[in-house]
Amino acid sequence: MSELRLPGVGLHYEVAGSGPALLLIPGGTDDARDFAGLLPHLTARYTVISYDPRGNSRSALDGPPADVTVETHADDALRLLLALTENGAADGRVRVFGTSAGAQVALALTAAAPDLVDTVVAHEPPALNALPDGDPRRDLARQVGESYRAGGVTAALATYVAGSGLDRMPEGPAAESAEAAAGMGAKLGRMQANADFFFARHASATATYLPDVAALRDGAARIVLAAGEQSAGQLAHDAALALAGRLGVRAVTFPGGHAGYVTHPTGFARALRDVLDASLTGDVGTTA
C-alpha cells in the first residue's frame, strides 16, 4: 500500500502480482478494497494496480472539497500509471478495467492516452447521454441533484436507486458464496461513508459525461463494453449497450449485476481474463 502525492490529494494505491499492468478503477463511492475478491484470480497473470479515487476512503484531500470532473479523475489515473511505469512497477502498454463511474473514468483515460492503453474494459458506465433521445432516465442526474440538495444522501440514494432500476431484484443468486455476500456488505458500508462527497462533488458530472466516441474509435486501444447478466433493464446496463452501439463494438456479458465484481468474483475475474486475453479480432464473448 502506497500514496502518490498529486495536486490536492494523497492518492492511496496498491500493487500486487506480476506481468502486464492491469489498472482497476472503482465506482464513484467505492475504493480499491472492492476488488479484493478479484485479486487471487488476476495477480498470477497481471501486475494489478488499484486505488481509492480522489476524495474517497484513504485518498484524503489536502484542502476543502471541490467539484471533481471525470477528466480530473482520469488525470489522476494517468499520473498514477506514469509514476508506476517510471518506478518500474509497470512496463509497456497497460490494460484498464473500470466499473460504474470508474468505467467513465477508464474511457476518458483511454481517449486521453490511447498510446498507453492496450485494452480498456468499461463495465456498466452510467452514461446518461448515451441513452436514446426521449429516454426519461437522461434526466436522472438533475433529479438526483435536486433530491440531494433537499434531503441529503438518503434522498439522493433513493432517487438514484429507483431511477436507475437498482431496486429491481436480479435473476440468479445474489452472491456466489457467503464470503462474497460479506464483501458486498462491507462495500455498502464504504459506499455510505463516501456518498456525501460523491453526490455533492461529482455525481452529476460523471452521469452526464459522454465519452469521446471519435477519439476512442480512432485510437489504438481496444475498447470493450461490458454489462451484467443480472442487470438487464437497469440504467448502467442499457448505457453500456448504447455506448457499444456508438462505438461499433459488441457488448460482453459479465457474471452478476452492477456489482458483479464483488458478488461473483470468481466468474467475473474469469470473464475479465478471457476478454483481456482475446485477440483484437477474436470473439470476446456473448452480446448482452
Secondary structure, DSSP 4 states (H G I P E B T S, - for coil): -EEEEETTEEEEEEEEE-SSEEEEE--TT--GGGGTTTHHHHTTTSEEEEEPPTTSTT--BSSS-----HHHHHHHHHHHHHHHHHTTS--SSEEEEEETHHHHHHHHHHHH-TTTEEEEEEES---GGGSPTT-GGGGHHHHHHHHHHHHHHHHHHHHHHHHHTTTSPPSS-S-SSHHHHHHHHHHHHHHHHHHHHHHHHTHHHHHH----HHHHHHSSSEEEEEEETT-TTSHHHHHHHHHHHHHT-PEEEESSSTTHHHHSHHHHHHHHHHHHHS-TTS----B-
